[in-house]
């Protein structure tokens, strides 16, 4: 399996192209993202409904969380692969419809491959978290104790008398940096692997190994992508907060009625951009496109 290493500016190219992902077939791109977004909400709603109905203890709550996570894997794995195919068809000028997101469910073998890949990626994430816990377990425990102490002090604070908050535990910055790097690497593995699985028809093992190779060879552009995306998300969050504040000053009901559709449109756009990045990252790293910025094939 051949993967390509890209220059650092490739991260910007992936993001730029992702923002124009719906230009060729907006109905299919945004319609497919809507189906994916609604499906992603289903496990959480079912879990909340089960909690409200059963009032479970800690053990049963853990079982419910595991079951809803498994449901998310079974439901979203094929849908994500189907959506990537919708993007690919739109980019190449082939006919595509929003309902094509559901196409993998019509082929049992295809659906099983995507579900298994999603399950493997979930295990990779859990493995990374377990490794972080094994190395930084003490620091994480200190972080939890510090957080609970801060919450207690803020709740006990009186108006006009700001609480004297304790300093965060040592090593917190390094822990968050390493956790972010792990999340970024796993995201790169997922992007390349899903592209190989859904668009190249490779097996699960080959797709995962391609994802590992592609992510390892493109850490620098992934870091650039993450930094720019974080800055844009912070800016978007400020804008949304300002809009919500202005609407709230006018009337609370107006804020709810006007802001909720705006927020849903924002989340829908996030889905389109996120999977646009996944698609273009895969194309430049392992697909049929030339590299975005000074790539090296190996």
Secondary structure, DSSP 8 states (H G I E B T S, - for coil): ---EE--TTHHHHHHHHHHTTTSS-HHHHHHHHHHHHHHHHHHHHHHHHHHHHH---HHHHHHHHHHHHHHHHHHHHHHHHHHHHHHHHHHTT----GGGGGGGGGSHHHHHHHHHHHHHHHHHHHHHHHHHHHHHHHHHHHHHHHHHHHHHHHHH-BTTB--------TTHHHHHHHHHHHHHHHHHHHHHHHHHHHHS---HHHHHHHHHHHHHHTHHHHHHHHHHHHHHHHHHHHHHHHHHHHHHHH-HHHHHHHHHHHHHHHHHHHHHHHHHHHHHHHHHHTSSS--SSS-EE-
